[in-house]
Each structure stands twice: as structure tokens, then as C-alpha cells.
Amino acid sequence: MQINVRLSGDLARAVGRPRVIVTVAEPATVRDLIAALVVAHPQDEAAFTGAVAMVGGRHVGPNQPLEPNRDVALLTPIAGGF
């Protein structure tokens, strides 16, 4: 199945564009999606495995099942504070 992925910040720079379509076998989870991205971009494994996934505007974990043609945003965590 195909998953539409929006990449933020460093992830978009690493891949060279802010959106990609990733093909994964059904059934698939966020973990499977990230694994497919790591295979395609092994030099950026740490960035992908540390990414925060959002589906439908809400944070989801690595075991979240994915639906075909669903948009998934992968965000790079930002540390900060006072």
C-alpha cells in the first residue's frame, strides 16, 4: 500500500523534498513506514527513528496501524525550554 508522508525540517532536507510516497506491505504500522524510509535513506537512520509521527492531526506511536493513501507527518523533535 502507498502512504503519503510529509517530512519536516531535517528529514525533508535529508530526503531532498518535503513529501514522499512510501510503499509498504499490508498490514503496516508506523514502525514499518519508518523502516522503509531507513532502507531508502540509511545514512539518516537516527533522524527517522527519532521522528514523531502524526496521523489525522494527532501523535501516534510506532505500533499505530496505517491505512492506504493516508497522510502521515514525520516531525523532528525539538528540545528547548528556559
N, C-alpha and C positions, 0 to 999 in steps of 0.2 A: 504494500500500500504506500501511497505517497503522503508525506507530511510536509506542510508549508512551515518553514522555520524562519523566524525573524531573529536576527542576531544584533546584539548591542555592542557598542564600544570596541574593546579589544578583539572580541570574537569576529565582528564584521571586518575589522582591519586584517585579521589573520586569514580569513577566508577570501577577502577581496571584494566582498559585497554584503549588503545588509540583509538580503533574503536568499534563501536556498530552498530547493525541494529535495527532500531526502526520501529514498525508497527503503522501506524496512518490511520484513516478513510479518504477516498477521499471525497471531495477535502480537501487538507490540506495546511496549511501555516507554516511558521517558528514558529509562536506562538503555533500552535498545536503540533509541534515537541517538543518544549521546555516543554510544558505542560505534554506531555507523559513522558519525561525524569524526570520531577519533581515527577510525580506519582511513578515512579520506584525508585527514589532516593530522597525522601522528605527531608532528612537531608541536602541536597546540593541545596535546592531551590534558595537561594540567589546567588550562583555561576552560576546556569543555567540561571536565569532570568537576570543576568548582562552580560551574554555572548554576544559576537559579532558574528553574523552569516555571513558566506561567501558561496556563491554558484557560481560555474563557475569562481572562482578567483576574485569575486567582492563582496563587502559588500552589504548585503540586510537587509531590515527592517523586523519587525515581521509579516507584512501582505503579505510578498512575497509568492506567490503560489509555491508549491513544486510538482515535477514530480516523478513518481515511479522510484525507483532504482537510484535516483540522489544522488550525493555526496554532503553533507553539512558539512562544517567545523565550529565548535564552538570554538571560541578563547576567552581567558580571557583577558579583557582589562588590559593594563599596564600603570600606571601613571609614569611620570618622567619629566625630564627637568633639567634646570640649577639652 
